[in-house]
Amino acid sequence: MTTTVEVSDEQISRVLLAKEDVSNRAVAQRLGISDRRVDEVRKRIGLPSYVRGRRAVYRSWKEAFTAQSEPVEGGHRRWTGTREKGGTPVVRHRTSIQTAYRVAFRLHHGREPDGYLSRSCEIPGCVAGEHQLDRVMREARMAGEAE
C-alpha cells in the first residue's frame, strides 16, 4: 500500500528560500513531490525559474543585450557574451536565442529586421544597433535615398 504525503506550498517555499539557487529537482526529491509542483510554487512566490549552471537570468532582451556587450570608441559596441560554435554572438532570454545583431537592430530601430543583416561600419563583430542594415535599408542606400 502506498501512502501519499501531503506537502503544503509553505513547506515548499521554505525549502526554496532556505538555500540560494536550489533546483526544482532537488526540492522535489527532498519532499517527495513532482518538479512541476515545485515550479508552480516558485512562480507563485515570485522566484525566477531555476537555470542550470551559473547562467544569468535577464528580465528583457534589452537587459540581456546590454549586460553582454560594451560600448567602445566611435559609437561601436563590442560583444562580451556567449557565442555560437561558429563565433556568432548570441543573446539568450528565457527560452529563446537570437543573434546579437538581430536583437541590437530591433532595440535600436524598434522593428524586426527584414532579411539578413549586414554592418554599415568596418569594425569586425560590431553589434551596435545603428550599424546594422537590413534589406530595406540596403535597397534604400542603393537607390540613393537617405535613411
N, CA, C and O atoms as a GROMACS GRO file, in nm:
protein
  588
    1MET      N    1   0.084  -0.118   0.000
    1MET     CA    2   0.000   0.000   0.000
    1MET      C    3   0.089   0.125   0.000
    1MET      O    4   0.183   0.134   0.079
    2THR      N    5   0.059   0.220  -0.087
    2THR     CA    6   0.137   0.344  -0.097
    2THR      C    7   0.067   0.453  -0.017
    2THR      O    8  -0.055   0.466  -0.018
    3THR      N    9   0.148   0.530   0.052
    3THR     CA   10   0.092   0.642   0.125
    3THR      C   11   0.131   0.771   0.055
    3THR      O   12   0.245   0.788   0.012
    4THR      N   13   0.036   0.860   0.046
    4THR     CA   14   0.061   0.988  -0.017
    4THR      C   15   0.084   1.091   0.092
    4THR      O   16   0.001   1.107   0.182
    5VAL      N   17   0.196   1.159   0.084
    5VAL     CA   18   0.229   1.260   0.183
    5VAL      C   19   0.188   1.395   0.126
    5VAL      O   20   0.227   1.432   0.015
    6GLU      N   21   0.109   1.467   0.201
    6GLU     CA   22   0.067   1.600   0.159
    6GLU      C   23   0.176   1.700   0.197
    6GLU      O   24   0.221   1.704   0.311
    7VAL      N   25   0.216   1.779   0.102
    7VAL     CA   26   0.318   1.880   0.125
    7VAL      C   27   0.255   2.015   0.090
    7VAL      O   28   0.205   2.034  -0.021
    8SER      N   29   0.258   2.107   0.184
    8SER     CA   30   0.197   2.238   0.162
    8SER      C   31   0.288   2.329   0.080
    8SER      O   32   0.408   2.308   0.071
    9ASP      N   33   0.226   2.430   0.022
    9ASP     CA   34   0.303   2.531  -0.052
    9ASP      C   35   0.402   2.599   0.042
    9ASP      O   36   0.513   2.635   0.001
   10GLU      N   37   0.363   2.617   0.165
   10GLU     CA   38   0.451   2.681   0.264
   10GLU      C   39   0.576   2.598   0.288
   10GLU      O   40   0.686   2.653   0.300
   11GLN      N   41   0.562   2.468   0.295
   11GLN     CA   42   0.678   2.381   0.314
   11GLN      C   43   0.771   2.389   0.193
   11GLN      O   44   0.893   2.395   0.208
   12ILE      N   45   0.714   2.390   0.075
   12ILE     CA   46   0.794   2.400  -0.047
   12ILE      C   47   0.867   2.535  -0.050
   12ILE      O   48   0.986   2.542  -0.081
   13SER      N   49   0.795   2.641  -0.015
   13SER     CA   50   0.854   2.776  -0.012
   13SER      C   51   0.972   2.782   0.083
   13SER      O   52   1.076   2.839   0.050
   14ARG      N   53   0.957   2.723   0.200
   14ARG     CA   54   1.066   2.724   0.299
   14ARG      C   55   1.192   2.659   0.243
   14ARG      O   56   1.303   2.710   0.261
   15VAL      N   57   1.175   2.546   0.176
   15VAL     CA   58   1.291   2.476   0.121
   15VAL      C   59   1.353   2.559   0.006
   15VAL      O   60   1.475   2.569  -0.004
   16LEU      N   61   1.268   2.619  -0.078
   16LEU     CA   62   1.319   2.702  -0.187
   16LEU      C   63   1.396   2.824  -0.136
   16LEU      O   64   1.497   2.862  -0.193
   17LEU      N   65   1.348   2.882  -0.028
   17LEU     CA   66   1.409   3.005   0.024
   17LEU      C   67   1.526   2.979   0.120
   17LEU      O   68   1.603   3.070   0.149
   18ALA      N   69   1.539   2.855   0.167
   18ALA     CA   70   1.644   2.823   0.263
   18ALA      C   71   1.782   2.822   0.199
   18ALA      O   72   1.882   2.849   0.266
   19LYS      N   73   1.787   2.791   0.072
   19LYS     CA   74   1.915   2.778   0.003
   19LYS      C   75   1.907   2.853  -0.129
   19LYS      O   76   1.812   2.836  -0.206
   20GLU      N   77   2.008   2.936  -0.154
   20GLU     CA   78   2.009   3.013  -0.279
   20GLU      C   79   2.033   2.922  -0.399
   20GLU      O   80   2.117   2.832  -0.394
   21ASP      N   81   1.958   2.946  -0.508
   21ASP     CA   82   1.977   2.879  -0.635
   21ASP      C   83   1.963   2.727  -0.625
   21ASP      O   84   2.048   2.653  -0.674
   22VAL      N   85   1.856   2.681  -0.561
   22VAL     CA   86   1.831   2.538  -0.549
   22VAL      C   87   1.739   2.495  -0.664
   22VAL      O   88   1.645   2.567  -0.699
   23SER      N   89   1.766   2.380  -0.722
   23SER     CA   90   1.688   2.334  -0.837
   23SER      C   91   1.552   2.279  -0.795
   23SER      O   92   1.534   2.236  -0.681
   24ASN      N   93   1.458   2.281  -0.889
   24ASN     CA   94   1.326   2.223  -0.865
   24ASN      C   95   1.340   2.075  -0.834
   24ASN      O   96   1.271   2.021  -0.748
   25ARG      N   97   1.431   2.009  -0.908
   25ARG     CA   98   1.451   1.864  -0.890
   25ARG      C   99   1.498   1.833  -0.748
   25ARG      O  100   1.449   1.739  -0.686
   26ALA      N  101   1.593   1.912  -0.697
   26ALA     CA  102   1.646   1.887  -0.562
   26ALA      C  103   1.536   1.903  -0.457
   26ALA      O  104   1.526   1.822  -0.365
   27VAL      N  105   1.453   2.006  -0.471
   27VAL     CA  106   1.343   2.029  -0.376
   27VAL      C  107   1.241   1.916  -0.388
   27VAL      O  108   1.193   1.864  -0.288
   28ALA      N  109   1.207   1.879  -0.511
   28ALA     CA  110   1.107   1.775  -0.535
   28ALA      C  111   1.152   1.642  -0.475
   28ALA      O  112   1.072   1.573  -0.411
   29GLN      N  113   1.278   1.606  -0.494
   29GLN     CA  114   1.328   1.480  -0.439
   29GLN      C  115   1.330   1.483  -0.287
   29GLN      O  116   1.297   1.384  -0.222
   30ARG      N  117   1.367   1.596  -0.231
   30ARG     CA  118   1.372   1.608  -0.084
   30ARG      C  119   1.234   1.592  -0.022
   30ARG      O  120   1.219   1.531   0.084
   31LEU      N  121   1.131   1.649  -0.089
   31LEU     CA  122   0.996   1.647  -0.033
   31LEU      C  123   0.908   1.536  -0.088
   31LEU      O  124   0.796   1.516  -0.041
   32GLY      N  125   0.958   1.462  -0.188
   32GLY     CA  126   0.880   1.353  -0.245
   32GLY      C  127   0.763   1.400  -0.328
   32GLY      O  128   0.656   1.339  -0.325
   33ILE      N  129   0.782   1.508  -0.404
   33ILE     CA  130   0.677   1.564  -0.488
   33ILE      C  131   0.730   1.583  -0.630
   33ILE      O  132   0.846   1.554  -0.658
   34SER      N  133   0.645   1.631  -0.719
   34SER     CA  134   0.687   1.649  -0.859
   34SER      C  135   0.762   1.781  -0.879
   34SER      O  136   0.742   1.878  -0.807
   35ASP      N  137   0.849   1.780  -0.980
   35ASP     CA  138   0.921   1.903  -1.019
   35ASP      C  139   0.822   2.013  -1.057
   35ASP      O  140   0.842   2.130  -1.026
   36ARG      N  141   0.716   1.972  -1.127
   36ARG     CA  142   0.615   2.068  -1.173
   36ARG      C  143   0.552   2.143  -1.055
   36ARG      O  144   0.530   2.264  -1.062
   37ARG      N  145   0.524   2.071  -0.949
   37ARG     CA  146   0.463   2.135  -0.830
   37ARG      C  147   0.559   2.238  -0.770
   37ARG      O  148   0.516   2.347  -0.731
   38VAL      N  149   0.686   2.205  -0.764
   38VAL     CA  150   0.786   2.298  -0.712
   38VAL      C  151   0.794   2.422  -0.801
   38VAL      O  152   0.801   2.534  -0.751
   39ASP      N  153   0.792   2.401  -0.932
   39ASP     CA  154   0.797   2.514  -1.026
   39ASP      C  155   0.676   2.605  -1.009
   39ASP      O  156   0.689   2.727  -1.014
   40GLU      N  157   0.558   2.547  -0.989
   40GLU     CA  158   0.436   2.628  -0.968
   40GLU      C  159   0.449   2.715  -0.843
   40GLU      O  160   0.413   2.833  -0.845
   41VAL      N  161   0.499   2.657  -0.736
   41VAL     CA  162   0.517   2.734  -0.611
   41VAL      C  163   0.624   2.840  -0.632
   41VAL      O  164   0.609   2.954  -0.586
   42ARG      N  165   0.732   2.805  -0.700
   42ARG     CA  166   0.839   2.901  -0.728
   42ARG      C  167   0.782   3.024  -0.798
   42ARG      O  168   0.814   3.137  -0.761
   43LYS      N  169   0.699   3.003  -0.899
   43LYS     CA  170   0.638   3.115  -0.973
   43LYS      C  171   0.544   3.194  -0.884
   43LYS      O  172   0.543   3.317  -0.887
   44ARG      N  173   0.464   3.124  -0.805
   44ARG     CA  174   0.366   3.190  -0.717
   44ARG      C  175   0.432   3.284  -0.616
   44ARG      O  176   0.377   3.389  -0.583
   45ILE      N  177   0.548   3.246  -0.566
   45ILE     CA  178   0.614   3.331  -0.465
   45ILE      C  179   0.712   3.431  -0.528
   45ILE      O  180   0.781   3.504  -0.458
   46GLY      N  181   0.716   3.433  -0.662
   46GLY     CA  182   0.795   3.534  -0.732
   46GLY      C  183   0.942   3.505  -0.748
   46GLY      O  184   1.021   3.596  -0.773
   47LEU      N  185   0.982   3.380  -0.734
   47LEU     CA  186   1.122   3.344  -0.757
   47LEU      C  187   1.144   3.320  -0.906
   47LEU      O  188   1.056   3.266  -0.973
   48PRO      N  189   1.260   3.359  -0.958
   48PRO     CA  190   1.287   3.333  -1.100
   48PRO      C  191   1.301   3.183  -1.123
   48PRO      O  192   1.332   3.108  -1.031
   49SER      N  193   1.278   3.141  -1.245
   49SER     CA  194   1.294   2.999  -1.281
   49SER      C  195   1.438   2.957  -1.255
   49SER      O  196   1.531   3.035  -1.272
   50TYR      N  197   1.454   2.834  -1.213
   50TYR     CA  198   1.588   2.782  -1.191
   50TYR      C  199   1.656   2.762  -1.324
   50TYR      O  200   1.598   2.704  -1.416
   51VAL      N  201   1.779   2.808  -1.337
   51VAL     CA  202   1.857   2.790  -1.458
   51VAL      C  203   1.980   2.709  -1.421
   51VAL      O  204   2.058   2.747  -1.334
   52ARG      N  205   1.996   2.596  -1.488
   52ARG     CA  206   2.108   2.507  -1.459
   52ARG      C  207   2.241   2.579  -1.481
   52ARG      O  208   2.256   2.651  -1.579
   53GLY      N  209   2.332   2.560  -1.394
   53GLY     CA  210   2.463   2.625  -1.404
   53GLY      C  211   2.457   2.766  -1.349
   53GLY      O  212   2.373   2.796  -1.264
   54ARG      N  213   2.544   2.851  -1.395
   54ARG     CA  214   2.554   2.988  -1.343
   54ARG      C  215   2.509   3.093  -1.444
   54ARG      O  216   2.549   3.209  -1.434
   55ARG      N  217   2.426   3.054  -1.541
   55ARG     CA  218   2.381   3.147  -1.642
   55ARG      C  219   2.290   3.254  -1.581
   55ARG      O  220   2.201   3.222  -1.502
   56ALA      N  221   2.312   3.377  -1.616
   56ALA     CA  222   2.231   3.486  -1.564
   56ALA      C  223   2.091   3.480  -1.624
   56ALA      O  224   2.072   3.438  -1.738
   57VAL      N  225   1.992   3.525  -1.545
   57VAL     CA  226   1.855   3.532  -1.591
   57VAL      C  227   1.823   3.679  -1.610
   57VAL      O  228   1.832   3.758  -1.516
   58TYR      N  229   1.785   3.716  -1.732
   58TYR     CA  230   1.756   3.856  -1.764
   58TYR      C  231   1.606   3.878  -1.775
   58TYR      O  232   1.532   3.788  -1.816
   59ARG      N  233   1.561   3.998  -1.740
   59ARG     CA  234   1.418   4.030  -1.744
   59ARG      C  235   1.372   4.074  -1.882
   59ARG      O  236   1.252   4.074  -1.909
   60SER      N  237   1.463   4.112  -1.969
   60SER     CA  238   1.424   4.159  -2.102
   60SER      C  239   1.538   4.136  -2.200
   60SER      O  240   1.651   4.111  -2.161
   61TRP      N  241   1.505   4.147  -2.331
   61TRP     CA  242   1.608   4.137  -2.434
   61TRP      C  243   1.709   4.249  -2.416
   61TRP      O  244   1.829   4.229  -2.433
   62LYS      N  245   1.660   4.369  -2.384
   62LYS     CA  246   1.748   4.484  -2.368
   62LYS      C  247   1.848   4.461  -2.254
   62LYS      O  248   1.967   4.488  -2.268
   63GLU      N  249   1.798   4.411  -2.143
   63GLU     CA  250   1.887   4.384  -2.029
   63GLU      C  251   1.991   4.279  -2.065
   63GLU      O  252   2.108   4.293  -2.030
   64ALA      N  253   1.949   4.174  -2.134
   64ALA     CA  254   2.042   4.067  -2.173
   64ALA      C  255   2.148   4.120  -2.270
   64ALA      O  256   2.266   4.090  -2.255
   65PHE      N  257   2.105   4.200  -2.368
   65PHE     CA  258   2.197   4.254  -2.467
   65PHE      C  259   2.297   4.350  -2.401
   65PHE      O  260   2.418   4.341  -2.425
   66THR      N  261   2.246   4.440  -2.319
   66THR     CA  262   2.332   4.541  -2.255
   66THR      C  263   2.433   4.477  -2.160
   66THR      O  264   2.548   4.521  -2.152
   67ALA      N  265   2.390   4.374  -2.088
   67ALA     CA  266   2.480   4.308  -1.993
   67ALA      C  267   2.593   4.232  -2.062
   67ALA      O  268   2.698   4.208  -2.002
   68GLN      N  269   2.573   4.195  -2.189
   68GLN     CA  270   2.672   4.114  -2.258
   68GLN      C  271   2.746   4.188  -2.369
   68GLN      O  272   2.810   4.126  -2.454
   69SER      N  273   2.738   4.320  -2.367
   69SER     CA  274   2.810   4.400  -2.466
   69SER      C  275   2.857   4.528  -2.399
   69SER      O  276   2.807   4.567  -2.294
   70GLU      N  277   2.954   4.592  -2.463
   70GLU     CA  278   3.005   4.717  -2.405
   70GLU      C  279   3.033   4.818  -2.515
   70GLU      O  280   3.078   4.782  -2.624
   71PRO      N  281   3.005   4.945  -2.486
   71PRO     CA  282   3.032   5.048  -2.585
   71PRO      C  283   3.183   5.068  -2.600
   71PRO      O  284   3.258   5.059  -2.504
   72VAL      N  285   3.224   5.097  -2.723
   72VAL     CA  286   3.364   5.128  -2.750
   72VAL      C  287   3.369   5.256  -2.832
   72VAL      O  288   3.267   5.302  -2.884
   73GLU      N  289   3.487   5.313  -2.842
   73GLU     CA  290   3.506   5.441  -2.911
   73GLU      C  291   3.446   5.441  -3.052
   73GLU      O  292   3.452   5.341  -3.124
   74GLY      N  293   3.388   5.553  -3.089
   74GLY     CA  294   3.334   5.569  -3.224
   74GLY      C  295   3.191   5.522  -3.240
   74GLY      O  296   3.142   5.510  -3.352
   75GLY      N  297   3.121   5.497  -3.129
   75GLY     CA  298   2.982   5.453  -3.137
   75GLY      C  299   2.965   5.306  -3.168
   75GLY      O  300   2.855   5.261  -3.201
   76HIS      N  301   3.073   5.230  -3.158
   76HIS     CA  302   3.067   5.087  -3.184
   76HIS      C  303   3.034   5.014  -3.055
   76HIS      O  304   3.037   5.072  -2.947
   77ARG      N  305   3.002   4.886  -3.067
   77ARG     CA  306   2.970   4.805  -2.949
   77ARG      C  307   3.036   4.669  -2.964
   77ARG      O  308   3.022   4.603  -3.067
   78ARG      N  309   3.109   4.628  -2.861
   78ARG     CA  310   3.182   4.500  -2.859
   78ARG      C  311   3.100   4.397  -2.783
   78ARG      O  312   3.044   4.426  -2.677
   79TRP      N  313   3.093   4.277  -2.839
   79TRP     CA  314   3.020   4.168  -2.774
   79TRP      C  315   3.110   4.098  -2.673
   79TRP      O  316   3.222   4.059  -2.708
   80THR      N  317   3.064   4.083  -2.550
   80THR     CA  318   3.141   4.016  -2.446
   80THR      C  319   3.073   3.888  -2.398
   80THR      O  320   3.125   3.817  -2.311
   81GLY      N  321   2.957   3.859  -2.455
   81GLY     CA  322   2.877   3.745  -2.409
   81GLY      C  323   2.902   3.617  -2.485
   81GLY      O  324   3.008   3.597  -2.546
   82THR      N  325   2.803   3.530  -2.480
   82THR     CA  326   2.808   3.398  -2.540
   82THR      C  327   2.812   3.403  -2.692
   82THR      O  328   2.754   3.492  -2.754
   83ARG      N  329   2.882   3.306  -2.750
   83ARG     CA  330   2.888   3.292  -2.895
   83ARG      C  331   2.853   3.149  -2.933
   83ARG      O  332   2.876   3.055  -2.857
   84GLU      N  333   2.796   3.134  -3.053
   84GLU     CA  334   2.773   3.000  -3.106
   84GLU      C  335   2.907   2.939  -3.142
   84GLU      O  336   3.009   3.008  -3.141
   85LYS      N  337   2.909   2.812  -3.175
   85LYS     CA  338   3.034   2.744  -3.211
   85LYS      C  339   3.105   2.812  -3.326
   85LYS      O  340   3.228   2.814  -3.329
   86GLY      N  341   3.030   2.868  -3.421
   86GLY     CA  342   3.089   2.937  -3.535
   86GLY      C  343   3.137   3.077  -3.503
   86GLY      O  344   3.196   3.143  -3.589
   87GLY      N  345   3.114   3.125  -3.383
   87GLY     CA  346   3.160   3.257  -3.341
   87GLY      C  347   3.054   3.366  -3.342
   87GLY      O  348   3.083   3.478  -3.300
   88THR      N  349   2.934   3.338  -3.390
   88THR     CA  350   2.827   3.438  -3.394
   88THR      C  351   2.781   3.471  -3.253
   88THR      O  352   2.749   3.381  -3.175
   89PRO      N  353   2.777   3.602  -3.218
   89PRO     CA  354   2.731   3.640  -3.085
   89PRO      C  355   2.581   3.615  -3.070
   89PRO      O  356   2.502   3.651  -3.158
   90VAL      N  357   2.541   3.552  -2.960
   90VAL     CA  358   2.400   3.521  -2.937
   90VAL      C  359   2.353   3.572  -2.802
   90VAL      O  360   2.428   3.579  -2.705
   91VAL      N  361   2.225   3.609  -2.800
   91VAL     CA  362   2.160   3.656  -2.678
   91VAL      C  363   2.055   3.553  -2.639
   91VAL      O  364   1.975   3.510  -2.722
   92ARG      N  365   2.057   3.515  -2.513
   92ARG     CA  366   1.957   3.423  -2.460
   92ARG      C  367   1.865   3.501  -2.368
   92ARG      O  368   1.910   3.577  -2.282
   93HIS      N  369   1.736   3.481  -2.387
   93HIS     CA  370   1.637   3.542  -2.297
   93HIS      C  371   1.525   3.440  -2.279
   93HIS      O  372   1.461   3.399  -2.376
   94ARG      N  373   1.503   3.402  -2.156
   94ARG     CA  374   1.408   3.296  -2.123
   94ARG      C  375   1.445   3.171  -2.201
   94ARG      O  376   1.554   3.117  -2.181
   95THR      N  377   1.358   3.125  -2.290
   95THR     CA  378   1.389   3.002  -2.364
   95THR      C  379   1.426   3.029  -2.509
   95THR      O  380   1.435   2.935  -2.588
   96SER      N  381   1.448   3.155  -2.545
   96SER     CA  382   1.480   3.190  -2.684
   96SER      C  383   1.626   3.231  -2.699
   96SER      O  384   1.689   3.280  -2.605
   97ILE      N  385   1.677   3.209  -2.819
   97ILE     CA  386   1.813   3.251  -2.854
   97ILE      C  387   1.803   3.324  -2.988
   97ILE      O  388   1.741   3.275  -3.082
   98GLN      N  389   1.866   3.442  -2.995
   98GLN     CA  390   1.872   3.519  -3.119
   98GLN      C  391   2.013   3.573  -3.134
   98GLN      O  392   2.087   3.584  -3.036
   99THR      N  393   2.050   3.607  -3.257
   99THR     CA  394   2.182   3.666  -3.274
   99THR      C  395   2.181   3.805  -3.212
   99THR      O  396   2.078   3.873  -3.208
  100ALA      N  397   2.296   3.847  -3.163
  100ALA     CA  398   2.308   3.980  -3.102
  100ALA      C  399   2.279   4.088  -3.205
  100ALA      O  400   2.231   4.196  -3.170
  101TYR      N  401   2.308   4.061  -3.332
  101TYR     CA  402   2.284   4.158  -3.438
  101TYR      C  403   2.135   4.188  -3.452
  101TYR      O  404   2.094   4.303  -3.464
  102ARG      N  405   2.053   4.083  -3.452
  102ARG     CA  406   1.908   4.099  -3.466
  102ARG      C  407   1.850   4.171  -3.344
  102ARG      O  408   1.764   4.258  -3.358
  103VAL      N  409   1.896   4.135  -3.226
  103VAL     CA  410   1.848   4.199  -3.103
  103VAL      C  411   1.886   4.347  -3.106
  103VAL      O  412   1.804   4.433  -3.074
  104ALA      N  413   2.010   4.376  -3.142
  104ALA     CA  414   2.057   4.515  -3.149
  104ALA      C  415   1.974   4.596  -3.249
  104ALA      O  416   1.934   4.708  -3.220
  105PHE      N  417   1.948   4.538  -3.365
  105PHE     CA  418   1.869   4.606  -3.467
  105PHE      C  419   1.730   4.639  -3.412
  105PHE      O  420   1.684   4.753  -3.422
  106ARG      N  421   1.665   4.539  -3.354
  106ARG     CA  422   1.529   4.557  -3.301
  106ARG      C  423   1.525   4.661  -3.190
  106ARG      O  424   1.433   4.743  -3.184
  107LEU      N  425   1.623   4.658  -3.102
  107LEU     CA  426   1.627   4.756  -2.992
  107LEU      C  427   1.649   4.898  -3.045
  107LEU      O  428   1.589   4.993  -2.994
  108HIS      N  429   1.734   4.912  -3.144
  108HIS     CA  430   1.765   5.045  -3.197
  108HIS      C  431   1.656   5.099  -3.290
  108HIS      O  432   1.619   5.216  -3.280
  109HIS      N  433   1.605   5.015  -3.380
  109HIS     CA  434   1.511   5.062  -3.482
  109HIS      C  435   1.364   5.042  -3.445
  109HIS      O  436   1.275   5.096  -3.510
  110GLY      N  437   1.338   4.964  -3.339
  110GLY     CA  438   1.200   4.944  -3.295
  110GLY      C  439   1.118   4.854  -3.385
  110GLY      O  440   0.995   4.859  -3.381
  111ARG      N  441   1.183   4.773  -3.467
  111ARG     CA  442   1.111   4.680  -3.555
  111ARG      C  443   1.202   4.561  -3.584
  111ARG      O  444   1.322   4.564  -3.561
  112GLU      N  445   1.140   4.455  -3.636
  112GLU     CA  446   1.217   4.337  -3.676
  112GLU      C  447   1.291   4.368  -3.806
  112GLU      O  448   1.238   4.439  -3.891
  113PRO      N  449   1.411   4.317  -3.823
  113PRO     CA  450   1.482   4.338  -3.950
  113PRO      C  451   1.416   4.258  -4.062
  113PRO      O  452   1.361   4.150  -4.039
  114ASP      N  453   1.423   4.310  -4.181
  114ASP     CA  454   1.371   4.243  -4.300
  114ASP      C  455   1.489   4.176  -4.370
  114ASP      O  456   1.577   4.244  -4.422
  115GLY      N  457   1.492   4.045  -4.370
  115GLY     CA  458   1.601   3.972  -4.433
  115GLY      C  459   1.724   3.964  -4.343
  115GLY      O  460   1.717   3.987  -4.223
  116TYR      N  461   1.837   3.932  -4.405
  116TYR     CA  462   1.961   3.919  -4.328
  116TYR      C  463   2.016   4.057  -4.294
  116TYR      O  464   1.978   4.157  -4.355
  117LEU      N  465   2.106   4.061  -4.197
  117LEU     CA  466   2.167   4.188  -4.155
  117LEU      C  467   2.312   4.196  -4.202
  117LEU      O  468   2.382   4.095  -4.210
  118SER      N  469   2.354   4.317  -4.232
  118SER     CA  470   2.495   4.343  -4.260
  118SER      C  471   2.534   4.468  -4.182
  118SER      O  472   2.447   4.540  -4.132
  119ARG      N  473   2.664   4.492  -4.170
  119ARG     CA  474   2.711   4.608  -4.094
  119ARG      C  475   2.738   4.726  -4.185
  119ARG      O  476   2.782   4.710  -4.299
  120SER      N  477   2.712   4.845  -4.133
  120SER     CA  478   2.744   4.967  -4.208
  120SER      C  479   2.884   5.018  -4.172
  120SER      O  480   2.935   5.109  -4.237
  121CYS      N  481   2.945   4.959  -4.069
  121CYS     CA  482   3.078   5.002  -4.028
  121CYS      C  483   3.180   4.895  -4.066
  121CYS      O  484   3.144   4.784  -4.107
  122GLU      N  485   3.306   4.927  -4.052
  122GLU     CA  486   3.414   4.834  -4.090
  122GLU      C  487   3.474   4.762  -3.970
  122GLU      O  488   3.575   4.694  -3.983
  123ILE      N  489   3.413   4.777  -3.854
  123ILE     CA  490   3.466   4.714  -3.732
  123ILE      C  491   3.414   4.570  -3.723
  123ILE      O  492   3.294   4.550  -3.705
  124PRO      N  493   3.501   4.470  -3.733
  124PRO     CA  494   3.456   4.330  -3.726
  124PRO      C  495   3.384   4.301  -3.595
  124PRO      O  496   3.432   4.334  -3.487
  125GLY      N  497   3.268   4.239  -3.606
  125GLY     CA  498   3.193   4.198  -3.488
  125GLY      C  499   3.117   4.307  -3.416
  125GLY      O  500   3.061   4.282  -3.310
  126CYS      N  501   3.114   4.428  -3.470
  126CYS     CA  502   3.041   4.537  -3.405
  126CYS      C  503   2.893   4.499  -3.395
  126CYS      O  504   2.832   4.460  -3.494
  127VAL      N  505   2.836   4.512  -3.275
  127VAL     CA  506   2.695   4.478  -3.255
  127VAL      C  507   2.609   4.601  -3.224
  127VAL      O  508   2.499   4.588  -3.171
  128ALA      N  509   2.659   4.720  -3.258
  128ALA     CA  510   2.579   4.842  -3.236
  128ALA      C  511   2.456   4.838  -3.326
  128ALA      O  512   2.468   4.811  -3.446
  129GLY      N  513   2.340   4.863  -3.270
  129GLY     CA  514   2.215   4.859  -3.345
  129GLY      C  515   2.212   4.954  -3.462
  129GLY      O  516   2.159   4.920  -3.568
  130GLU      N  517   2.269   5.072  -3.445
  130GLU     CA  518   2.269   5.172  -3.552
  130GLU      C  519   2.362   5.133  -3.668
  130GLU      O  520   2.357   5.194  -3.775
  131HIS      N  521   2.447   5.033  -3.645
  131HIS     CA  522   2.539   4.989  -3.750
  131HIS      C  523   2.490   4.864  -3.823
  131HIS      O  524   2.562   4.808  -3.905
  132GLN      N  525   2.368   4.820  -3.794
  132GLN     CA  526   2.311   4.702  -3.858
  132GLN      C  527   2.215   4.746  -3.968
  132GLN      O  528   2.130   4.833  -3.946
  133LEU      N  529   2.228   4.688  -4.086
  133LEU     CA  530   2.143   4.722  -4.200
  133LEU      C  531   2.064   4.599  -4.243
  133LEU      O  532   2.118   4.490  -4.257
  134ASP      N  533   1.933   4.619  -4.265
  134ASP     CA  534   1.853   4.510  -4.319
  134ASP      C  535   1.829   4.532  -4.468
  134ASP      O  536   1.880   4.629  -4.524
  135ARG      N  537   1.753   4.444  -4.533
  135ARG     CA  538   1.728   4.452  -4.676
  135ARG      C  539   1.669   4.587  -4.717
  135ARG      O  540   1.713   4.646  -4.815
  136VAL      N  541   1.570   4.635  -4.644
  136VAL     CA  542   1.504   4.762  -4.676
  136VAL      C  543   1.605   4.877  -4.676
  136VAL      O  544   1.603   4.961  -4.766
  137MET      N  545   1.691   4.882  -4.577
  137MET     CA  546   1.790   4.989  -4.566
  137MET      C  547   1.896   4.979  -4.676
  137MET      O  548   1.938   5.081  -4.731
  138ARG      N  549   1.938   4.857  -4.708
  138ARG     CA  550   2.038   4.840  -4.814
  138ARG      C  551   1.980   4.882  -4.949
  138ARG      O  552   2.048   4.948  -5.029
  139GLU      N  553   1.855   4.845  -4.975
  139GLU     CA  554   1.792   4.884  -5.101
  139GLU      C  555   1.776   5.036  -5.111
  139GLU      O  556   1.794   5.094  -5.218
  140ALA      N  557   1.743   5.100  -4.998
  140ALA     CA  558   1.730   5.246  -4.997
  140ALA      C  559   1.865   5.311  -5.025
  140ALA      O  560   1.872   5.410  -5.098
  141ARG      N  561   1.970   5.257  -4.969
  141ARG     CA  562   2.106   5.311  -4.994
  141ARG      C  563   2.144   5.296  -5.141
  141ARG      O  564   2.199   5.388  -5.202
  142MET      N  565   2.114   5.180  -5.196
  142MET     CA  566   2.148   5.156  -5.337
  142MET      C  567   2.068   5.248  -5.428
  142MET      O  568   2.116   5.287  -5.535
  143ALA      N  569   1.947   5.283  -5.390
  143ALA     CA  570   1.863   5.371  -5.470
  143ALA      C  571   1.902   5.518  -5.449
  143ALA      O  572   1.848   5.607  -5.514
  144GLY      N  573   1.996   5.543  -5.357
  144GLY     CA  574   2.043   5.677  -5.333
  144GLY      C  575   1.955   5.758  -5.239
  144GLY      O  576   1.970   5.880  -5.229
  145GLU      N  577   1.864   5.691  -5.169
  145GLU     CA  578   1.777   5.761  -5.075
  145GLU      C  579   1.847   5.772  -4.941
  145GLU      O  580   1.927   5.687  -4.903
  146ALA      N  581   1.814   5.878  -4.870
  146ALA     CA  582   1.869   5.896  -4.736
  146ALA      C  583   1.790   5.809  -4.640
  146ALA      O  584   1.670   5.788  -4.656
  147GLU      N  585   1.860   5.758  -4.538
  147GLU     CA  586   1.794   5.674  -4.439
  147GLU      C  587   1.722   5.758  -4.338
  147GLU      O  588   1.660   5.704  -4.246
   0.00000   0.00000   0.00000
